[in-house]
Amino acid sequence: MDEGLQARQFRLDELDALLAFLSRVYANDLRRSDREFWEWHYLKNPYTDTNNLPIWIALDGEKIVGHLAAIETEIKVGDETHKTIWILDLIIDENYRRRGIAKQLVGLAEEFRPIRLGINTHEQKSPELLEARGWKIVASIPRYTRVLFPGNAFLSGSGLKTLVRKAANALYSFRRQGAANLWPSAGEIRRIERFDDTADRLWENASATRRCIAVRRSEFLNWQYFEQPNKKFEVLGLFSDGQFRGYVVLYFRAADEQGVIEKAAISDILFTDETAADALIKAAVELAIEKRAGRIVTDLLNKSAEDVLLPNGFFKTKSPLLLMVKSGVAENIVLDPNEWFVTRGDSDTTIFETPNLYT
């Protein structure tokens, strides 16, 4: 890094200066500099220690010119659980790029935890930088899509476009079959308003057969899906014989001026077995049909989940998302894509999606 610049861990009393920096570099995405969102994101995470935040800044004198932010979580690797960080945001002031700042910030982040995770795209500069520092691209995370109402998915606007949209939806309807008619007797689907200790027991049961997965306990799930500012997630749970067998989290984009919902996303899913997964996917599709969402998508790295998605009408599309890892432990597991269970909710995709609630 150039002489005169310094990089170090962020202190919470510097928040005003950091938000001003984020407002400047993300002028077209003001949510990143919104205080309420930032505090939820980095301070209210159940794993957060406010005296030791996984956030680093670069300074030119007292001016913040670069920033790397991560969130803490835990990951189950084999039979052990490790603390880890997901790197979510790395940005340098455009006037200070190519001066070694990003490399220095990543180096500081790497010292924080023995397992470091990130999801990037080839369009970003980050993969090249991270690979040069020994990070590995474990896999491209597959994206799956099912079209429900093609007019709603691909034709926006009013007037004549409304007629065309309705016609496209009607012509496609014969290809859909109500999900409820296809369900096996897997149990009862219920809406979940809050995760509790039954979710913790589900985690213990579902994680027993998975070798590389971010920990999903109730406190973290509530933080992510019920406490995020200006967003509403729909959570469905599968119950049978008194057991909580799995859940699926959906996020619906806000309707446009014509009341059309262009897309829904499956943000997260956890299940004990493929029968439960099948019932949850069918329930998710039925809810999306009920809301007349144009299409439903998900990003998911897991063979058993793929085996359920494809028979339920989803098709795999090219995804830009890359799972990247640098680990000081259990490389034989964390660098094997076949060992991973990764959903859209594990990345920053869900966190930085456009809000669907407005105040």
C-alpha positions in Angstrom: 0.0 0.0 0.0 1.2 3.5 -0.8 3.1 5.5 1.8 0.8 7.9 3.6 -2.1 5.4 3.6 -3.0 3.1 6.4 -5.4 0.3 7.0 -6.8 -0.9 10.3 -9.8 -2.3 12.0 -12.8 0.0 12.2 -14.0 1.5 15.5 -17.6 2.1 16.2 -17.1 5.7 17.2 -16.1 6.3 13.5 -19.6 5.3 12.2 -20.6 8.8 11.0 -17.4 9.0 8.9 -18.0 5.5 7.5 -21.6 6.2 6.6 -20.5 9.4 4.8 -17.9 7.3 2.9 -20.5 4.7 1.9 -22.9 7.4 0.9 -20.3 8.8 -1.5 -19.1 5.5 -3.1 -22.6 4.0 -3.2 -24.4 7.1 -4.4 -26.9 5.0 -6.4 -27.5 2.6 -3.5 -28.3 4.7 -0.5 -29.4 1.7 1.6 -25.8 0.8 2.2 -25.3 4.1 4.0 -28.6 4.0 5.9 -27.9 3.9 9.6 -30.8 1.6 10.5 -29.9 -0.9 7.9 -26.2 -0.7 8.8 -26.8 -1.2 12.5 -29.1 -4.2 11.8 -26.5 -5.7 9.4 -23.4 -5.3 11.4 -24.4 -4.7 15.1 -27.5 -6.8 15.6 -26.2 -10.0 14.1 -26.3 -12.5 17.0 -22.6 -13.4 16.4 -21.4 -9.8 16.6 -19.0 -8.5 19.2 -19.3 -4.7 18.9 -15.8 -4.4 20.4 -14.3 -6.5 17.7 -16.2 -5.9 14.4 -15.1 -7.7 11.3 -14.8 -4.3 9.4 -11.6 -2.7 8.2 -11.0 0.7 6.7 -8.2 2.4 4.8 -7.4 6.0 5.5 -5.6 8.9 3.9 -4.9 10.9 7.0 -8.3 11.0 8.6 -10.3 10.5 5.4 -11.8 7.0 4.8 -10.9 5.9 1.3 -11.5 2.1 1.5 -13.7 -0.4 3.3 -14.0 -4.1 3.8 -16.9 -5.4 5.8 -17.8 -9.0 6.7 -20.4 -10.6 9.0 -19.6 -13.3 11.5 -21.3 -16.7 11.5 -20.5 -20.3 12.2 -20.0 -23.1 9.8 -20.2 -26.8 10.4 -17.3 -28.7 8.7 -17.4 -32.4 9.2 -18.3 -33.0 12.8 -16.8 -29.7 14.1 -18.2 -26.1 14.2 -15.9 -23.2 13.4 -16.3 -19.4 13.6 -16.0 -17.8 10.2 -16.7 -14.6 8.3 -18.5 -13.9 5.1 -16.9 -11.0 3.3 -19.8 -9.0 1.9 -18.5 -5.6 0.9 -15.1 -4.5 -0.4 -14.9 -1.1 -2.1 -12.2 1.5 -2.6 -12.7 5.2 -3.5 -12.2 5.4 -7.3 -9.4 8.0 -6.7 -7.4 5.5 -4.6 -7.6 2.3 -6.6 -4.5 0.4 -7.8 -2.6 1.5 -4.8 -2.6 -1.8 -2.8 -5.5 -0.8 -0.5 -7.8 -3.8 -1.3 -4.9 -6.3 -0.8 -4.1 -4.8 2.6 -7.7 -4.9 3.7 -8.2 -8.5 2.6 -5.0 -9.4 4.5 -6.4 -7.9 7.7 -9.7 -9.8 7.2 -7.8 -13.1 6.7 -6.2 -12.8 10.1 -9.6 -12.6 11.8 -10.9 -16.2 11.4 -9.4 -19.5 10.2 -12.1 -20.0 7.6 -13.0 -17.1 5.3 -15.9 -17.2 2.8 -17.0 -14.9 0.0 -19.4 -15.0 -2.9 -18.3 -13.0 -5.9 -18.8 -12.7 -9.7 -16.3 -12.7 -12.6 -17.5 -9.2 -13.4 -16.0 -8.0 -10.1 -12.2 -7.5 -9.4 -12.4 -9.4 -6.2 -12.0 -13.0 -7.6 -8.7 -12.1 -9.2 -7.4 -10.4 -6.1 -8.5 -13.2 -3.8 -7.1 -16.0 -6.0 -3.7 -14.1 -5.9 -3.9 -14.4 -2.1 -4.6 -18.1 -2.1 -8.4 -18.2 -2.1 -10.0 -21.0 -4.1 -13.1 -20.9 -6.3 -14.9 -23.9 -4.9 -17.9 -23.8 -7.3 -20.2 -21.7 -9.4 -23.5 -21.7 -7.5 -26.2 -22.9 -9.8 -29.3 -20.8 -10.4 -32.7 -22.4 -10.9 -35.8 -20.8 -12.4 -39.4 -21.7 -12.9 -41.6 -19.5 -15.0 -45.1 -19.3 -13.6 -46.7 -16.3 -15.4 -44.5 -15.3 -18.3 -46.4 -12.1 -19.0 -45.7 -10.9 -15.4 -42.1 -12.1 -15.6 -41.1 -10.5 -18.8 -43.7 -7.9 -19.9 -44.0 -4.8 -17.8 -46.0 -1.6 -18.6 -49.6 -0.5 -19.1 -52.0 0.0 -22.0 -51.6 -2.6 -24.8 -48.8 -4.3 -22.8 -51.4 -5.2 -20.2 -53.4 -7.1 -22.8 -50.3 -8.9 -24.1 -49.2 -9.7 -20.6 -52.6 -11.2 -19.7 -52.6 -13.2 -22.9 -49.2 -14.6 -22.3 -50.2 -15.6 -18.7 -53.3 -17.4 -20.0 -51.5 -19.3 -22.7 -48.9 -20.5 -20.2 -51.4 -21.6 -17.6 -51.9 -25.0 -19.0 -48.3 -25.9 -18.2 -48.9 -25.3 -14.6 -50.5 -27.7 -12.2 -51.5 -26.7 -8.7 -48.8 -27.7 -6.3 -51.3 -28.9 -3.8 -52.5 -31.6 -6.2 -49.0 -33.0 -6.4 -48.1 -33.2 -2.7 -47.3 -36.5 -1.2 -48.7 -37.1 2.4 -45.5 -35.5 3.8 -47.2 -33.5 6.5 -48.8 -30.1 7.1 -47.5 -26.8 5.7 -47.8 -23.9 8.1 -46.7 -20.3 8.0 -44.0 -19.4 10.5 -44.0 -16.0 12.1 -40.9 -16.6 14.3 -38.3 -19.3 14.7 -38.1 -20.9 18.1 -36.4 -23.9 19.7 -38.1 -26.3 17.3 -35.9 -24.7 14.6 -32.8 -25.4 16.7 -33.9 -29.1 16.9 -34.4 -29.1 13.2 -30.9 -27.7 12.7 -29.4 -30.5 14.8 -31.3 -33.2 12.8 -30.8 -31.7 9.3 -27.2 -30.8 9.8 -26.3 -34.4 10.9 -26.1 -35.5 7.3 -24.4 -32.4 5.9 -20.6 -31.9 6.0 -20.2 -28.2 5.1 -23.0 -25.8 5.9 -23.5 -22.5 7.7 -25.1 -22.9 11.0 -28.9 -22.2 11.0 -30.1 -21.7 14.5 -33.2 -19.8 15.5 -31.6 -16.6 16.7 -29.7 -16.1 13.5 -32.7 -17.0 11.3 -34.9 -14.5 13.1 -32.3 -11.8 12.7 -32.0 -12.5 9.0 -35.6 -13.1 8.0 -37.8 -11.3 10.5 -35.8 -8.4 11.7 -34.3 -7.0 8.5 -35.5 -3.4 8.0 -38.0 -2.7 5.2 -38.3 -6.3 4.1 -40.9 -9.0 4.5 -40.0 -12.6 4.0 -42.6 -15.4 3.8 -41.6 -18.5 5.8 -43.3 -21.9 5.4 -42.7 -24.9 7.6 -43.4 -28.6 7.2 -44.7 -30.4 10.2 -45.6 -34.1 10.6 -46.0 -36.4 13.6 -45.2 -33.5 15.9 -41.8 -32.9 14.2 -40.6 -29.8 12.4 -39.1 -31.3 9.2 -38.0 -28.3 7.3 -38.7 -24.7 6.2 -38.5 -22.6 3.1 -38.0 -18.8 3.0 -39.4 -16.8 0.1 -38.9 -13.2 -0.9 -41.4 -11.5 -3.2 -40.4 -8.3 -5.0 -42.6 -5.3 -4.5 -45.5 -5.1 -7.0 -45.1 -2.5 -9.8 -47.6 0.2 -10.6 -49.9 -2.3 -12.3 -49.8 -4.6 -9.3 -47.5 -7.1 -11.0 -44.9 -9.1 -9.0 -42.2 -9.9 -11.5 -40.2 -12.3 -9.4 -40.1 -14.3 -6.2 -37.0 -15.9 -4.8 -36.4 -18.9 -2.5 -33.9 -17.3 -0.1 -33.3 -20.3 2.1 -34.4 -23.9 2.7 -33.5 -26.5 5.2 -34.9 -30.0 5.4 -34.4 -33.4 7.0 -34.9 -35.5 3.8 -35.8 -35.2 0.2 -39.5 -35.9 0.8 -39.6 -32.9 3.1 -37.7 -30.8 0.5 -40.2 -31.8 -2.2 -43.1 -30.8 -0.1 -41.5 -27.4 0.7 -40.6 -26.6 -2.9 -44.2 -27.4 -3.9 -45.5 -25.2 -1.2 -43.2 -22.4 -2.3 -44.4 -22.7 -5.9 -48.1 -22.7 -4.8 -47.6 -19.5 -2.8 -45.8 -17.9 -5.7 -48.7 -18.9 -8.0 -51.2 -17.6 -5.5 -49.4 -14.2 -5.6 -49.1 -14.4 -9.4 -45.4 -13.9 -9.3 -44.0 -14.1 -12.9 -41.2 -16.5 -12.0 -39.5 -18.1 -9.0 -35.8 -18.4 -8.7 -33.2 -19.7 -6.3 -29.4 -20.0 -6.1 -28.5 -23.3 -4.4 -25.4 -25.5 -4.2 -26.5 -29.0 -3.1 -27.1 -32.2 -5.1 -30.1 -33.4 -3.1 -31.8 -30.0 -3.5 -31.2 -30.1 -7.2 -32.8 -33.5 -7.4 -36.0 -32.0 -6.0 -36.0 -28.7 -8.0 -35.7 -30.2 -11.4 -38.7 -32.6 -11.2 -40.7 -29.6 -9.9 -40.4 -27.7 -13.1 -37.2 -25.6 -12.4 -34.5 -25.4 -15.0 -30.8 -24.6 -14.3 -29.5 -21.3 -15.8 -26.1 -19.8 -15.9 -25.2 -18.0 -12.7 -22.5 -15.5 -12.1 -22.1 -16.4 -8.4 -18.8 -17.9 -7.3 -18.3 -19.5 -3.9 -14.7 -18.6 -2.8 -12.9 -20.0 0.3 -9.6 -19.6 2.1 -9.3 -22.0 4.9 -6.7 -22.9 7.5 -8.6 -26.0 8.5 -10.2 -29.1 6.8 -9.3 -28.1 3.2 -10.3 -31.6 2.0 -13.9 -30.8 3.0 -14.3 -27.0 2.4 -12.7 -27.1 -1.1 -14.9 -29.9 -2.3 -18.1 -28.5 -3.9 -19.9 -31.8 -3.4 -19.7 -31.3 0.4 -21.4 -27.9 0.5 -24.9 -26.8 1.2 -25.2 -23.1 0.1 -28.4 -21.1 -0.4 -29.2 -17.6 -1.6 -29.5 -16.6 2.0 -25.9 -17.4 2.7 -24.6 -14.7 0.4 -25.2 -11.0 0.2 -27.8 -11.5 -2.5 -30.7 -11.7 -0.1 -29.3 -8.9 2.2 -28.8 -6.4 -0.6 -32.0 -7.1 -2.6 -34.2 -4.1 -3.1 -36.6 -3.7 -0.1 -40.2 -4.8 -0.7 -41.6 -2.6 2.1 -41.5 1.2 2.1 -41.9 3.6 5.0 
